[in-house]
C-alpha cells in the first residue's frame, strides 16, 4: 500500500484520483468512481495555458537581425518577449501579427510577406525598430513608445504619450532589455 501511495504522489497529477477503503481495510484508487463510497484523494491541478515559452528558440534570427540592422540583440529579444512571449503565431486584439506584432498595414513596408515566419517577422520588426531609434536620436524609450503607440503620438506629446498601455509597455521592455543585457 505504501508503494502504491508513493507512486501516485510521485506522478504529476493528470486527473482527480478517488479512494475508498473497503470493509477488509483494502484501499481502492480510481479516476472514475463507480460508487458514492469513493472520496477525492488527489485533486487535479489545472494546466497553466500559454506560460511555456522557449526564450532562446529564435536567438539565431535575433542575432542575425541585430547584426544586419544595428539594433542591440537584448533590445530585440526584449521587444519580442513583451510583444508575443516568443509565440510566432501570436495575433493581438488589434490585429498585430507574429513575434514582433507587426500591424498588417505595415507588412509590405517592412518587407514581411509571411508575418508568421519567424525570420521575416524579426527582420521586419528590427528594420522598423532601427528606423524609430534613428528618428528619435537614439532615445530607446521614445522609440519603444513609438513602436507601441505610433511615432505621431510620440511627436505630439514630445515624449512618451500619457497612455497607460504605452507607459507600461516601455517599462516592461526596458526591464526585459536590462535582464537580457546582464545575461
Protein Blocks (a to p, Z undefined) as FASTA:
>chain_A
ZZmmmmmmmpccfbdcdddddfkopacddfbdfbfkbccfbdcddddehkaccfklmmmm
mmmmmmmnopafklmmmmmmmmnnopakbccfkopacjkopafklmmmnopablklmklm
mmmmmmmmmmmmmmnnopaklmmmmmmnopklmmmnopacdbfklmmmmmmmmmmmmmmm
nZZ
